[in-house]
Amino acid sequence: MDHFTELLERNRLPVERFVRFRLPTKEDADDVLQEIYLAAYQKFGQLKKENAFKAWILQIARNKCKDYFRRKAIEFEIPLESITDTELSDSRYGIAEISLARESLDGLDDKDKEILFLYYWKEWPQYEIAKKLNIPLGTVKSRLYTARQNFKKMYPYHEMERKGETNMKKLPDLLPSYTIEESDKTPFAVKWEELMGWFLIPKLGEKLKWGIYECPSRKCTQTFDMQVTGKAMVHGIEGVELTAKEKCLEGKKEEINRIFVAQLTDTHCRYLATLRYDGDIKNYITFLDEDAFMPNWGFGEDNCGNETNLSVKGDIKRSGNNITSLKKDFLLDIVGRYTVTINGKKYDTVCVMDIETYDNGVVFEQFLDENGRTILGRRFNRNDWAIDRYKKKWSEMLPENQQLFVNGETYVHWYDCITDYIL
């Protein structure tokens, strides 16, 4: 094996992960990867320090991905960057409004920009857009509607900030009583854009407060104040930065400040990076850091993230407290339709279950309404989860709590989560 091949094999995984995160299809990613490897082989003699090989080939990958999107823009005659030009945003409201529209458009993904550009700036009829993009007319109508709605969501967030609307509703000290009733109606499909495990949608202007309530005491033990603070870039991939202020209300009663970068696409929601403190050193961990990142923050194959377009797949089946599932690394599925009554209000929901997707021995169920927002989240621990730490099985520590039986294993209800969305 020659020296170039040896270095490439050692760094192939982060390069492939980088490219597959950015490009829309596996076929396109495979083509671009071949371009990267060829370019790296041809330029290998120019590399001065071999210990810089990883950074060097990732820069080649970054450039080749840019070339890919330039080719696509030329192919469709869509100058996406021109959408945010000043002349397109000019209005009687002046420079502030120009910036407002520009930032709102910048917050949209390329699909939304593309369809808005063709329809509003090019003034193409919908049938012509369908022909140009080689998609059905119905898809054009659907994408145009989605793009309009996404722009509307983005545009007012500056208005809210200018009015100083920063107060959020206070979470109760005790979890309100609730009931969960199974419905005989067919579970509905839902668009679930929340960050898995943190409930916030990673879009500009989003804020959320949520709390953890231990059972059976129903006492709030932790609260999280979260908000998206702006756009961010990680290894050339655009996302948003969000902060989380975590308050522990028992024990040390400390406050922990966290920073994440996350990305929301049409199909997935994922973490790109997290900041942690190692003593007095800020340690930024990204999706390319493999074992340091993936076990806690990575979801799905190559960290594609959790799916946003959910419907029943049949990977997990539930009958009462008995759950059976396929043997897969990433188990997340809708398992039924339920009416959740909490805080005096009824919600029509679907129950999304994930089984050990981020922590071996943990099952989580989330009841989502038709807006894709969490009404209630519930955590269950496998009976022997962290037994070295707690010295007892969970059925012994929490004998009154509900139990689930997943493929014959016992899981015990530990705590619930609610957000200020329901208050």
Buried (B, 14 or more C-beta within 10 A) or exposed (E): EEEBEEBBEEBEEBBBBBBBBBBBEEEBBEBBBEBBBEBBEEEBEEBEEEEEBBEBBBEBBBBBBEEBBEEBBEEBEBEBEEBBEEEBBEEEEEEEBBEBBBBBBBBBBBBBBBBBBBBBBEEBEBEBBBEBBEBEEEEBBEBBEBBBEBBEBBBEBBEEEEEEEEEBEEBBEEBBEBEBEEEEEEBBEBEBBBBBBBBBBBBBBBBBBBBBBBBEEBBBBBBBBBBBEEBBEBBBBBBBBBBBBBBBEEEEEEEEEBBBBBBBBBEBBBBBBBBEEEEEEEEEBBBBBBEBBBEEBBBBEBBBBBBBEBEBEEBBBBEEEEBEBEEEEBBBBBBBBBBBBBBEEEBBBBBBBBBBBBBEBBBBBBBBBEEBBBBBBBBBBBBBBEBEEEEEBBBEBBEEBBBBEBEEBBBBBBBBBBBBBBE
